[in-house]
Amino acid sequence: GCHDKAVLLYEYVGKRMVDLQHTEVPDAYRGRGIAKHLAKAALDFVVEEDLKAHLTCWYIQKYVKENPLPQYLEHLQP
């Protein structure tokens, strides 16, 4: 089932815009940095594909504040 998988929910909201909506890590795996890996992978994908990102997910917002890399910041929706 999906209760034993870490997920990052996203949705394309235009041709070049992705909404990073929610990260979820099962209780048994929390505290291991898995959400951080999901956030980094999603943002790296946005950069590699030259997309714009809207950050609905509070965790990804926090990740960007803690890792304000120029390549991430320039791909965020203003």
mmCIF file of the N, C-alpha and C atoms, coordinates in Angstrom:
data_MODEL
# 
_entry.id   MODEL 
# 
loop_
_atom_site.group_PDB 
_atom_site.id 
_atom_site.type_symbol 
_atom_site.label_atom_id 
_atom_site.label_alt_id 
_atom_site.label_comp_id 
_atom_site.label_asym_id 
_atom_site.label_entity_id 
_atom_site.label_seq_id 
_atom_site.pdbx_PDB_ins_code 
_atom_site.Cartn_x 
_atom_site.Cartn_y 
_atom_site.Cartn_z 
_atom_site.occupancy 
_atom_site.B_iso_or_equiv 
_atom_site.pdbx_formal_charge 
_atom_site.auth_seq_id 
_atom_site.auth_comp_id 
_atom_site.auth_asym_id 
_atom_site.auth_atom_id 
_atom_site.pdbx_PDB_model_num 
ATOM 1   N N  . GLY A 1 1  ? 0.824  -1.195 0.000   1.00 0.00 ? 1  GLY A N  1 
ATOM 2   C CA . GLY A 1 1  ? 0.000  0.000  0.000   1.00 0.00 ? 1  GLY A CA 1 
ATOM 3   C C  . GLY A 1 1  ? 0.859  1.246  0.000   1.00 0.00 ? 1  GLY A C  1 
ATOM 4   N N  . CYS A 1 2  ? 0.220  2.386  -0.032  1.00 0.00 ? 2  CYS A N  1 
ATOM 5   C CA . CYS A 1 2  ? 0.975  3.635  -0.088  1.00 0.00 ? 2  CYS A CA 1 
ATOM 6   C C  . CYS A 1 2  ? 1.396  4.097  1.304   1.00 0.00 ? 2  CYS A C  1 
ATOM 7   N N  . HIS A 1 3  ? 0.992  3.367  2.347   1.00 0.00 ? 3  HIS A N  1 
ATOM 8   C CA . HIS A 1 3  ? 1.356  3.786  3.698   1.00 0.00 ? 3  HIS A CA 1 
ATOM 9   C C  . HIS A 1 3  ? 2.799  3.430  4.058   1.00 0.00 ? 3  HIS A C  1 
ATOM 10  N N  . ASP A 1 4  ? 3.467  2.647  3.223   1.00 0.00 ? 4  ASP A N  1 
ATOM 11  C CA . ASP A 1 4  ? 4.845  2.281  3.512   1.00 0.00 ? 4  ASP A CA 1 
ATOM 12  C C  . ASP A 1 4  ? 5.811  2.918  2.524   1.00 0.00 ? 4  ASP A C  1 
ATOM 13  N N  . LYS A 1 5  ? 5.333  3.932  1.782   1.00 0.00 ? 5  LYS A N  1 
ATOM 14  C CA . LYS A 1 5  ? 6.178  4.594  0.793   1.00 0.00 ? 5  LYS A CA 1 
ATOM 15  C C  . LYS A 1 5  ? 6.259  6.079  1.081   1.00 0.00 ? 5  LYS A C  1 
ATOM 16  N N  . ALA A 1 6  ? 7.446  6.634  0.898   1.00 0.00 ? 6  ALA A N  1 
ATOM 17  C CA . ALA A 1 6  ? 7.609  8.085  0.951   1.00 0.00 ? 6  ALA A CA 1 
ATOM 18  C C  . ALA A 1 6  ? 7.187  8.636  -0.401  1.00 0.00 ? 6  ALA A C  1 
ATOM 19  N N  . VAL A 1 7  ? 6.443  9.740  -0.388  1.00 0.00 ? 7  VAL A N  1 
ATOM 20  C CA . VAL A 1 7  ? 5.954  10.307 -1.644  1.00 0.00 ? 7  VAL A CA 1 
ATOM 21  C C  . VAL A 1 7  ? 6.112  11.818 -1.663  1.00 0.00 ? 7  VAL A C  1 
ATOM 22  N N  . LEU A 1 8  ? 6.192  12.337 -2.870  1.00 0.00 ? 8  LEU A N  1 
ATOM 23  C CA . LEU A 1 8  ? 6.122  13.772 -3.098  1.00 0.00 ? 8  LEU A CA 1 
ATOM 24  C C  . LEU A 1 8  ? 5.026  13.968 -4.146  1.00 0.00 ? 8  LEU A C  1 
ATOM 25  N N  . LEU A 1 9  ? 3.971  14.632 -3.742  1.00 0.00 ? 9  LEU A N  1 
ATOM 26  C CA . LEU A 1 9  ? 2.866  14.884 -4.661  1.00 0.00 ? 9  LEU A CA 1 
ATOM 27  C C  . LEU A 1 9  ? 3.133  16.177 -5.413  1.00 0.00 ? 9  LEU A C  1 
ATOM 28  N N  . TYR A 1 10 ? 2.887  16.145 -6.710  1.00 0.00 ? 10 TYR A N  1 
ATOM 29  C CA . TYR A 1 10 ? 3.094  17.327 -7.545  1.00 0.00 ? 10 TYR A CA 1 
ATOM 30  C C  . TYR A 1 10 ? 2.063  17.317 -8.660  1.00 0.00 ? 10 TYR A C  1 
ATOM 31  N N  . GLU A 1 11 ? 1.894  18.467 -9.284  1.00 0.00 ? 11 GLU A N  1 
ATOM 32  C CA . GLU A 1 11 ? 0.966  18.569 -10.398 1.00 0.00 ? 11 GLU A CA 1 
ATOM 33  C C  . GLU A 1 11 ? 1.484  19.621 -11.364 1.00 0.00 ? 11 GLU A C  1 
ATOM 34  N N  . TYR A 1 12 ? 1.446  19.289 -12.640 1.00 0.00 ? 12 TYR A N  1 
ATOM 35  C CA . TYR A 1 12 ? 1.761  20.301 -13.650 1.00 0.00 ? 12 TYR A CA 1 
ATOM 36  C C  . TYR A 1 12 ? 0.566  21.240 -13.750 1.00 0.00 ? 12 TYR A C  1 
ATOM 37  N N  . VAL A 1 13 ? 0.827  22.538 -13.653 1.00 0.00 ? 13 VAL A N  1 
ATOM 38  C CA . VAL A 1 13 ? -0.247 23.535 -13.689 1.00 0.00 ? 13 VAL A CA 1 
ATOM 39  C C  . VAL A 1 13 ? -0.014 24.491 -14.854 1.00 0.00 ? 13 VAL A C  1 
ATOM 40  N N  . GLY A 1 14 ? 0.485  23.960 -15.911 1.00 0.00 ? 14 GLY A N  1 
ATOM 41  C CA . GLY A 1 14 ? 0.815  24.712 -17.109 1.00 0.00 ? 14 GLY A CA 1 
ATOM 42  C C  . GLY A 1 14 ? 1.914  23.949 -17.824 1.00 0.00 ? 14 GLY A C  1 
ATOM 43  N N  . LYS A 1 15 ? 2.299  24.446 -18.987 1.00 0.00 ? 15 LYS A N  1 
ATOM 44  C CA . LYS A 1 15 ? 3.329  23.726 -19.750 1.00 0.00 ? 15 LYS A CA 1 
ATOM 45  C C  . LYS A 1 15 ? 4.665  23.666 -19.035 1.00 0.00 ? 15 LYS A C  1 
ATOM 46  N N  . ARG A 1 16 ? 5.052  24.759 -18.386 1.00 0.00 ? 16 ARG A N  1 
ATOM 47  C CA . ARG A 1 16 ? 6.390  24.833 -17.791 1.00 0.00 ? 16 ARG A CA 1 
ATOM 48  C C  . ARG A 1 16 ? 6.342  25.104 -16.290 1.00 0.00 ? 16 ARG A C  1 
ATOM 49  N N  . MET A 1 17 ? 5.188  24.830 -15.648 1.00 0.00 ? 17 MET A N  1 
ATOM 50  C CA . MET A 1 17 ? 5.023  25.122 -14.221 1.00 0.00 ? 17 MET A CA 1 
ATOM 51  C C  . MET A 1 17 ? 4.585  23.856 -13.492 1.00 0.00 ? 17 MET A C  1 
ATOM 52  N N  . VAL A 1 18 ? 5.269  23.568 -12.399 1.00 0.00 ? 18 VAL A N  1 
ATOM 53  C CA . VAL A 1 18 ? 4.909  22.417 -11.577 1.00 0.00 ? 18 VAL A CA 1 
ATOM 54  C C  . VAL A 1 18 ? 4.648  22.916 -10.150 1.00 0.00 ? 18 VAL A C  1 
ATOM 55  N N  . ASP A 1 19 ? 3.578  22.412 -9.573  1.00 0.00 ? 19 ASP A N  1 
ATOM 56  C CA . ASP A 1 19 ? 3.226  22.734 -8.193  1.00 0.00 ? 19 ASP A CA 1 
ATOM 57  C C  . ASP A 1 19 ? 3.695  21.577 -7.320  1.00 0.00 ? 19 ASP A C  1 
ATOM 58  N N  . LEU A 1 20 ? 4.685  21.834 -6.472  1.00 0.00 ? 20 LEU A N  1 
ATOM 59  C CA . LEU A 1 20 ? 5.173  20.817 -5.541  1.00 0.00 ? 20 LEU A CA 1 
ATOM 60  C C  . LEU A 1 20 ? 4.281  20.907 -4.306  1.00 0.00 ? 20 LEU A C  1 
ATOM 61  N N  . GLN A 1 21 ? 3.371  19.945 -4.164  1.00 0.00 ? 21 GLN A N  1 
ATOM 62  C CA . GLN A 1 21 ? 2.247  20.077 -3.252  1.00 0.00 ? 21 GLN A CA 1 
ATOM 63  C C  . GLN A 1 21 ? 2.451  19.506 -1.854  1.00 0.00 ? 21 GLN A C  1 
ATOM 64  N N  . HIS A 1 22 ? 3.102  18.358 -1.744  1.00 0.00 ? 22 HIS A N  1 
ATOM 65  C CA . HIS A 1 22 ? 3.100  17.687 -0.437  1.00 0.00 ? 22 HIS A CA 1 
ATOM 66  C C  . HIS A 1 22 ? 4.169  16.600 -0.401  1.00 0.00 ? 22 HIS A C  1 
ATOM 67  N N  . THR A 1 23 ? 4.883  16.530 0.710   1.00 0.00 ? 23 THR A N  1 
ATOM 68  C CA . THR A 1 23 ? 5.770  15.394 0.948   1.00 0.00 ? 23 THR A CA 1 
ATOM 69  C C  . THR A 1 23 ? 5.212  14.607 2.117   1.00 0.00 ? 23 THR A C  1 
ATOM 70  N N  . GLU A 1 24 ? 5.382  13.308 2.053   1.00 0.00 ? 24 GLU A N  1 
ATOM 71  C CA . GLU A 1 24 ? 4.914  12.459 3.146   1.00 0.00 ? 24 GLU A CA 1 
ATOM 72  C C  . GLU A 1 24 ? 5.864  11.286 3.305   1.00 0.00 ? 24 GLU A C  1 
ATOM 73  N N  . VAL A 1 25 ? 6.278  11.064 4.546   1.00 0.00 ? 25 VAL A N  1 
ATOM 74  C CA . VAL A 1 25 ? 7.178  9.958  4.867   1.00 0.00 ? 25 VAL A CA 1 
ATOM 75  C C  . VAL A 1 25 ? 6.489  9.123  5.948   1.00 0.00 ? 25 VAL A C  1 
ATOM 76  N N  . PRO A 1 26 ? 6.429  7.801  5.785   1.00 0.00 ? 26 PRO A N  1 
ATOM 77  C CA . PRO A 1 26 ? 5.799  6.960  6.805   1.00 0.00 ? 26 PRO A CA 1 
ATOM 78  C C  . PRO A 1 26 ? 6.454  7.159  8.167   1.00 0.00 ? 26 PRO A C  1 
ATOM 79  N N  . ASP A 1 27 ? 5.648  7.053  9.214   1.00 0.00 ? 27 ASP A N  1 
ATOM 80  C CA . ASP A 1 27 ? 6.144  7.250  10.588  1.00 0.00 ? 27 ASP A CA 1 
ATOM 81  C C  . ASP A 1 27 ? 7.403  6.439  10.873  1.00 0.00 ? 27 ASP A C  1 
ATOM 82  N N  . ALA A 1 28 ? 7.437  5.209  10.399  1.00 0.00 ? 28 ALA A N  1 
ATOM 83  C CA . ALA A 1 28 ? 8.570  4.320  10.690  1.00 0.00 ? 28 ALA A CA 1 
ATOM 84  C C  . ALA A 1 28 ? 9.881  4.822  10.096  1.00 0.00 ? 28 ALA A C  1 
ATOM 85  N N  . TYR A 1 29 ? 9.803  5.718  9.094   1.00 0.00 ? 29 TYR A N  1 
ATOM 86  C CA . TYR A 1 29 ? 11.009 6.179  8.411   1.00 0.00 ? 29 TYR A CA 1 
ATOM 87  C C  . TYR A 1 29 ? 11.315 7.649  8.657   1.00 0.00 ? 29 TYR A C  1 
ATOM 88  N N  . ARG A 1 30 ? 10.534 8.303  9.490   1.00 0.00 ? 30 ARG A N  1 
ATOM 89  C CA . ARG A 1 30 ? 10.759 9.727  9.735   1.00 0.00 ? 30 ARG A CA 1 
ATOM 90  C C  . ARG A 1 30 ? 12.050 9.943  10.506  1.00 0.00 ? 30 ARG A C  1 
ATOM 91  N N  . GLY A 1 31 ? 12.628 11.130 10.302  1.00 0.00 ? 31 GLY A N  1 
ATOM 92  C CA . GLY A 1 31 ? 13.855 11.481 11.011  1.00 0.00 ? 31 GLY A CA 1 
ATOM 93  C C  . GLY A 1 31 ? 15.116 10.946 10.348  1.00 0.00 ? 31 GLY A C  1 
ATOM 94  N N  . ARG A 1 32 ? 14.997 10.411 9.151   1.00 0.00 ? 32 ARG A N  1 
ATOM 95  C CA . ARG A 1 32 ? 16.159 9.846  8.449   1.00 0.00 ? 32 ARG A CA 1 
ATOM 96  C C  . ARG A 1 32 ? 16.589 10.685 7.245   1.00 0.00 ? 32 ARG A C  1 
ATOM 97  N N  . GLY A 1 33 ? 15.962 11.846 7.074   1.00 0.00 ? 33 GLY A N  1 
ATOM 98  C CA . GLY A 1 33 ? 16.349 12.713 5.965   1.00 0.00 ? 33 GLY A CA 1 
ATOM 99  C C  . GLY A 1 33 ? 15.708 12.358 4.635   1.00 0.00 ? 33 GLY A C  1 
ATOM 100 N N  . ILE A 1 34 ? 14.690 11.512 4.664   1.00 0.00 ? 34 ILE A N  1 
ATOM 101 C CA . ILE A 1 34 ? 14.065 11.083 3.412   1.00 0.00 ? 34 ILE A CA 1 
ATOM 102 C C  . ILE A 1 34 ? 13.330 12.238 2.746   1.00 0.00 ? 34 ILE A C  1 
ATOM 103 N N  . ALA A 1 35 ? 12.599 13.034 3.509   1.00 0.00 ? 35 ALA A N  1 
ATOM 104 C CA . ALA A 1 35 ? 11.882 14.181 2.927   1.00 0.00 ? 35 ALA A CA 1 
ATOM 105 C C  . ALA A 1 35 ? 12.869 15.162 2.310   1.00 0.00 ? 35 ALA A C  1 
ATOM 106 N N  . LYS A 1 36 ? 14.035 15.299 2.932   1.00 0.00 ? 36 LYS A N  1 
ATOM 107 C CA . LYS A 1 36 ? 15.076 16.181 2.384   1.00 0.00 ? 36 LYS A CA 1 
ATOM 108 C C  . LYS A 1 36 ? 15.532 15.682 1.014   1.00 0.00 ? 36 LYS A C  1 
ATOM 109 N N  . HIS A 1 37 ? 15.683 14.371 0.874   1.00 0.00 ? 37 HIS A N  1 
ATOM 110 C CA . HIS A 1 37 ? 16.059 13.794 -0.420  1.00 0.00 ? 37 HIS A CA 1 
ATOM 111 C C  . HIS A 1 37 ? 14.966 14.018 -1.465  1.00 0.00 ? 37 HIS A C  1 
ATOM 112 N N  . LEU A 1 38 ? 13.706 13.870 -1.049  1.00 0.00 ? 38 LEU A N  1 
ATOM 113 C CA . LEU A 1 38 ? 12.594 14.115 -1.972  1.00 0.00 ? 38 LEU A CA 1 
ATOM 114 C C  . LEU A 1 38 ? 12.592 15.571 -2.436  1.00 0.00 ? 38 LEU A C  1 
ATOM 115 N N  . ALA A 1 39 ? 12.780 16.496 -1.496  1.00 0.00 ? 39 ALA A N  1 
ATOM 116 C CA . ALA A 1 39 ? 12.775 17.928 -1.830  1.00 0.00 ? 39 ALA A CA 1 
ATOM 117 C C  . ALA A 1 39 ? 13.918 18.253 -2.786  1.00 0.00 ? 39 ALA A C  1 
ATOM 118 N N  . LYS A 1 40 ? 15.114 17.757 -2.490  1.00 0.00 ? 40 LYS A N  1 
ATOM 119 C CA . LYS A 1 40 ? 16.269 18.034 -3.349  1.00 0.00 ? 40 LYS A CA 1 
ATOM 120 C C  . LYS A 1 40 ? 16.052 17.446 -4.746  1.00 0.00 ? 40 LYS A C  1 
ATOM 121 N N  . ALA A 1 41 ? 15.562 16.224 -4.819  1.00 0.00 ? 41 ALA A N  1 
ATOM 122 C CA . ALA A 1 41 ? 15.336 15.586 -6.116  1.00 0.00 ? 41 ALA A CA 1 
ATOM 123 C C  . ALA A 1 41 ? 14.310 16.370 -6.934  1.00 0.00 ? 41 ALA A C  1 
ATOM 124 N N  . ALA A 1 42 ? 13.246 16.827 -6.287  1.00 0.00 ? 42 ALA A N  1 
ATOM 125 C CA . ALA A 1 42 ? 12.216 17.591 -6.995  1.00 0.00 ? 42 ALA A CA 1 
ATOM 126 C C  . ALA A 1 42 ? 12.774 18.910 -7.511  1.00 0.00 ? 42 ALA A C  1 
ATOM 127 N N  . LEU A 1 43 ? 13.514 19.607 -6.692  1.00 0.00 ? 43 LEU A N  1 
ATOM 128 C CA . LEU A 1 43 ? 14.074 20.897 -7.108  1.00 0.00 ? 43 LEU A CA 1 
ATOM 129 C C  . LEU A 1 43 ? 15.147 20.712 -8.181  1.00 0.00 ? 43 LEU A C  1 
ATOM 130 N N  . ASP A 1 44 ? 15.954 19.682 -8.060  1.00 0.00 ? 44 ASP A N  1 
ATOM 131 C CA . ASP A 1 44 ? 16.945 19.396 -9.098  1.00 0.00 ? 44 ASP A CA 1 
ATOM 132 C C  . ASP A 1 44 ? 16.265 19.096 -10.432 1.00 0.00 ? 44 ASP A C  1 
ATOM 133 N N  . PHE A 1 45 ? 15.141 18.370 -10.374 1.00 0.00 ? 45 PHE A N  1 
ATOM 134 C CA . PHE A 1 45 ? 14.382 18.080 -11.589 1.00 0.00 ? 45 PHE A CA 1 
ATOM 135 C C  . PHE A 1 45 ? 13.851 19.366 -12.219 1.00 0.00 ? 45 PHE A C  1 
ATOM 136 N N  . VAL A 1 46 ? 13.318 20.256 -11.394 1.00 0.00 ? 46 VAL A N  1 
ATOM 137 C CA . VAL A 1 46 ? 12.805 21.545 -11.884 1.00 0.00 ? 46 VAL A CA 1 
ATOM 138 C C  . VAL A 1 46 ? 13.915 22.306 -12.608 1.00 0.00 ? 46 VAL A C  1 
ATOM 139 N N  . VAL A 1 47 ? 15.106 22.321 -12.017 1.00 0.00 ? 47 VAL A N  1 
ATOM 140 C CA . VAL A 1 47 ? 16.246 23.017 -12.622 1.00 0.00 ? 47 VAL A CA 1 
ATOM 141 C C  . VAL A 1 47 ? 16.652 22.334 -13.932 1.00 0.00 ? 47 VAL A C  1 
ATOM 142 N N  . GLU A 1 48 ? 16.814 21.014 -13.902 1.00 0.00 ? 48 GLU A N  1 
ATOM 143 C CA . GLU A 1 48 ? 17.266 20.274 -15.090 1.00 0.00 ? 48 GLU A CA 1 
ATOM 144 C C  . GLU A 1 48 ? 16.295 20.414 -16.259 1.00 0.00 ? 48 GLU A C  1 
ATOM 145 N N  . GLU A 1 49 ? 14.997 20.459 -15.958 1.00 0.00 ? 49 GLU A N  1 
ATOM 146 C CA . GLU A 1 49 ? 13.983 20.552 -17.010 1.00 0.00 ? 49 GLU A CA 1 
ATOM 147 C C  . GLU A 1 49 ? 13.623 22.000 -17.344 1.00 0.00 ? 49 GLU A C  1 
ATOM 148 N N  . ASP A 1 50 ? 14.283 22.948 -16.680 1.00 0.00 ? 50 ASP A N  1 
ATOM 149 C CA . ASP A 1 50 ? 14.047 24.373 -16.875 1.00 0.00 ? 50 ASP A CA 1 
ATOM 150 C C  . ASP A 1 50 ? 12.567 24.724 -16.705 1.00 0.00 ? 50 ASP A C  1 
ATOM 151 N N  . LEU A 1 51 ? 11.999 24.256 -15.590 1.00 0.00 ? 51 LEU A N  1 
ATOM 152 C CA . LEU A 1 51 ? 10.610 24.533 -15.246 1.00 0.00 ? 51 LEU A CA 1 
ATOM 153 C C  . LEU A 1 51 ? 10.551 25.653 -14.219 1.00 0.00 ? 51 LEU A C  1 
ATOM 154 N N  . LYS A 1 52 ? 9.353  26.141 -13.950 1.00 0.00 ? 52 LYS A N  1 
ATOM 155 C CA . LYS A 1 52 ? 9.095  27.022 -12.811 1.00 0.00 ? 52 LYS A CA 1 
ATOM 156 C C  . LYS A 1 52 ? 8.372  26.180 -11.776 1.00 0.00 ? 52 LYS A C  1 
ATOM 157 N N  . ALA A 1 53 ? 8.612  26.483 -10.509 1.00 0.00 ? 53 ALA A N  1 
ATOM 158 C CA . ALA A 1 53 ? 7.983  25.712 -9.437  1.00 0.00 ? 53 ALA A CA 1 
ATOM 159 C C  . ALA A 1 53 ? 7.185  26.624 -8.523  1.00 0.00 ? 53 ALA A C  1 
ATOM 160 N N  . HIS A 1 54 ? 5.998  26.158 -8.183  1.00 0.00 ? 54 HIS A N  1 
ATOM 161 C CA . HIS A 1 54 ? 5.193  26.777 -7.140  1.00 0.00 ? 54 HIS A CA 1 
ATOM 162 C C  . HIS A 1 54 ? 5.293  25.833 -5.952  1.00 0.00 ? 54 HIS A C  1 
ATOM 163 N N  . LEU A 1 55 ? 5.633  26.371 -4.785  1.00 0.00 ? 55 LEU A N  1 
ATOM 164 C CA . LEU A 1 55 ? 5.856  25.523 -3.618  1.00 0.00 ? 55 LEU A CA 1 
ATOM 165 C C  . LEU A 1 55 ? 4.666  25.588 -2.667  1.00 0.00 ? 55 LEU A C  1 
ATOM 166 N N  . THR A 1 56 ? 3.735  24.683 -2.829  1.00 0.00 ? 56 THR A N  1 
ATOM 167 C CA . THR A 1 56 ? 2.614  24.575 -1.899  1.00 0.00 ? 56 THR A CA 1 
ATOM 168 C C  . THR A 1 56 ? 3.058  23.848 -0.632  1.00 0.00 ? 56 THR A C  1 
ATOM 169 N N  . CYS A 1 57 ? 3.963  22.908 -0.770  1.00 0.00 ? 57 CYS A N  1 
ATOM 170 C CA . CYS A 1 57 ? 4.431  22.079 0.354   1.00 0.00 ? 57 CYS A CA 1 
ATOM 171 C C  . CYS A 1 57 ? 5.281  22.897 1.329   1.00 0.00 ? 57 CYS A C  1 
ATOM 172 N N  . TRP A 1 58 ? 4.857  22.917 2.590   1.00 0.00 ? 58 TRP A N  1 
ATOM 173 C CA . TRP A 1 58 ? 5.604  23.691 3.593   1.00 0.00 ? 58 TRP A CA 1 
ATOM 174 C C  . TRP A 1 58 ? 7.015  23.143 3.771   1.00 0.00 ? 58 TRP A C  1 
ATOM 175 N N  . TYR A 1 59 ? 7.177  21.831 3.649   1.00 0.00 ? 59 TYR A N  1 
ATOM 176 C CA . TYR A 1 59 ? 8.506  21.266 3.863   1.00 0.00 ? 59 TYR A CA 1 
ATOM 177 C C  . TYR A 1 59 ? 9.469  21.707 2.767   1.00 0.00 ? 59 TYR A C  1 
ATOM 178 N N  . ILE A 1 60 ? 9.015  21.739 1.528   1.00 0.00 ? 60 ILE A N  1 
ATOM 179 C CA . ILE A 1 60 ? 9.897  22.172 0.440   1.00 0.00 ? 60 ILE A CA 1 
ATOM 180 C C  . ILE A 1 60 ? 10.186 23.667 0.575   1.00 0.00 ? 60 ILE A C  1 
ATOM 181 N N  . GLN A 1 61 ? 9.224  24.444 1.044   1.00 0.00 ? 61 GLN A N  1 
ATOM 182 C CA . GLN A 1 61 ? 9.481  25.862 1.327   1.00 0.00 ? 61 GLN A CA 1 
ATOM 183 C C  . GLN A 1 61 ? 10.602 25.991 2.360   1.00 0.00 ? 61 GLN A C  1 
ATOM 184 N N  . LYS A 1 62 ? 10.527 25.183 3.409   1.00 0.00 ? 62 LYS A N  1 
ATOM 185 C CA . LYS A 1 62 ? 11.557 25.178 4.459   1.00 0.00 ? 62 LYS A CA 1 
ATOM 186 C C  . LYS A 1 62 ? 12.908 24.750 3.879   1.00 0.00 ? 62 LYS A C  1 
ATOM 187 N N  . TYR A 1 63 ? 12.904 23.733 3.028   1.00 0.00 ? 63 TYR A N  1 
ATOM 188 C CA . TYR A 1 63 ? 14.143 23.246 2.425   1.00 0.00 ? 63 TYR A CA 1 
ATOM 189 C C  . TYR A 1 63 ? 14.822 24.357 1.621   1.00 0.00 ? 63 TYR A C  1 
ATOM 190 N N  . VAL A 1 64 ? 14.045 25.101 0.841   1.00 0.00 ? 64 VAL A N  1 
ATOM 191 C CA . VAL A 1 64 ? 14.617 26.187 0.035   1.00 0.00 ? 64 VAL A CA 1 
ATOM 192 C C  . VAL A 1 64 ? 15.171 27.288 0.936   1.00 0.00 ? 64 VAL A C  1 
ATOM 193 N N  . LYS A 1 65 ? 14.487 27.583 2.041   1.00 0.00 ? 65 LYS A N  1 
ATOM 194 C CA . LYS A 1 65 ? 15.004 28.602 2.984   1.00 0.00 ? 65 LYS A CA 1 
ATOM 195 C C  . LYS A 1 65 ? 16.331 28.162 3.579   1.00 0.00 ? 65 LYS A C  1 
ATOM 196 N N  . GLU A 1 66 ? 16.464 26.873 3.844   1.00 0.00 ? 66 GLU A N  1 
ATOM 197 C CA . GLU A 1 66 ? 17.699 26.342 4.429   1.00 0.00 ? 66 GLU A CA 1 
ATOM 198 C C  . GLU A 1 66 ? 18.786 26.112 3.372   1.00 0.00 ? 66 GLU A C  1 
ATOM 199 N N  . ASN A 1 67 ? 18.391 26.016 2.106   1.00 0.00 ? 67 ASN A N  1 
ATOM 200 C CA . ASN A 1 67 ? 19.318 25.762 0.997   1.00 0.00 ? 67 ASN A CA 1 
ATOM 201 C C  . ASN A 1 67 ? 19.002 26.729 -0.149  1.00 0.00 ? 67 ASN A C  1 
ATOM 202 N N  . PRO A 1 68 ? 19.240 28.018 0.066   1.00 0.00 ? 68 PRO A N  1 
ATOM 203 C CA . PRO A 1 68 ? 18.833 29.019 -0.940  1.00 0.00 ? 68 PRO A CA 1 
ATOM 204 C C  . PRO A 1 68 ? 19.793 29.089 -2.135  1.00 0.00 ? 68 PRO A C  1 
ATOM 205 N N  . LEU A 1 69 ? 19.930 27.970 -2.824  1.00 0.00 ? 69 LEU A N  1 
ATOM 206 C CA . LEU A 1 69 ? 20.834 27.913 -3.963  1.00 0.00 ? 69 LEU A CA 1 
ATOM 207 C C  . LEU A 1 69 ? 20.270 28.741 -5.112  1.00 0.00 ? 69 LEU A C  1 
ATOM 208 N N  . PRO A 1 70 ? 21.130 29.518 -5.784  1.00 0.00 ? 70 PRO A N  1 
ATOM 209 C CA . PRO A 1 70 ? 20.651 30.378 -6.876  1.00 0.00 ? 70 PRO A CA 1 
ATOM 210 C C  . PRO A 1 70 ? 19.872 29.615 -7.940  1.00 0.00 ? 70 PRO A C  1 
ATOM 211 N N  . GLN A 1 71 ? 20.318 28.399 -8.272  1.00 0.00 ? 71 GLN A N  1 
ATOM 212 C CA . GLN A 1 71 ? 19.614 27.649 -9.311  1.00 0.00 ? 71 GLN A CA 1 
ATOM 213 C C  . GLN A 1 71 ? 18.199 27.277 -8.866  1.00 0.00 ? 71 GLN A C  1 
ATOM 214 N N  . TYR A 1 72 ? 17.976 27.112 -7.564  1.00 0.00 ? 72 TYR A N  1 
ATOM 215 C CA . TYR A 1 72 ? 16.619 26.858 -7.077  1.00 0.00 ? 72 TYR A CA 1 
ATOM 216 C C  . TYR A 1 72 ? 15.794 28.131 -7.105  1.00 0.00 ? 72 TYR A C  1 
ATOM 217 N N  . LEU A 1 73 ? 16.363 29.200 -6.561  1.00 0.00 ? 73 LEU A N  1 
ATOM 218 C CA . LEU A 1 73 ? 15.637 30.455 -6.427  1.00 0.00 ? 73 LEU A CA 1 
ATOM 219 C C  . LEU A 1 73 ? 15.180 31.010 -7.773  1.00 0.00 ? 73 LEU A C  1 
ATOM 220 N N  . GLU A 1 74 ? 16.003 30.869 -8.795  1.00 0.00 ? 74 GLU A N  1 
ATOM 221 C CA . GLU A 1 74 ? 15.623 31.429 -10.102 1.00 0.00 ? 74 GLU A CA 1 
ATOM 222 C C  . GLU A 1 74 ? 14.524 30.630 -10.786 1.00 0.00 ? 74 GLU A C  1 
ATOM 223 N N  . HIS A 1 75 ? 14.214 29.437 -10.267 1.00 0.00 ? 75 HIS A N  1 
ATOM 224 C CA . HIS A 1 75 ? 13.156 28.624 -10.855 1.00 0.00 ? 75 HIS A CA 1 
ATOM 225 C C  . HIS A 1 75 ? 11.862 28.646 -10.040 1.00 0.00 ? 75 HIS A C  1 
ATOM 226 N N  . LEU A 1 76 ? 11.821 29.460 -9.001  1.00 0.00 ? 76 LEU A N  1 
ATOM 227 C CA . LEU A 1 76 ? 10.602 29.554 -8.209  1.00 0.00 ? 76 LEU A CA 1 
ATOM 228 C C  . LEU A 1 76 ? 9.654  30.577 -8.808  1.00 0.00 ? 76 LEU A C  1 
ATOM 229 N N  . GLN A 1 77 ? 8.384  30.284 -8.711  1.00 0.00 ? 77 GLN A N  1 
ATOM 230 C CA . GLN A 1 77 ? 7.382  31.230 -9.161  1.00 0.00 ? 77 GLN A CA 1 
ATOM 231 C C  . GLN A 1 77 ? 7.429  32.431 -8.221  1.00 0.00 ? 77 GLN A C  1 
ATOM 232 N N  . PRO A 1 78 ? 7.513  33.648 -8.784  1.00 0.00 ? 78 PRO A N  1 
ATOM 233 C CA . PRO A 1 78 ? 7.583  34.840 -7.913  1.00 0.00 ? 78 PRO A CA 1 
ATOM 234 C C  . PRO A 1 78 ? 6.336  35.016 -7.081  1.00 0.00 ? 78 PRO A C  1 
# 
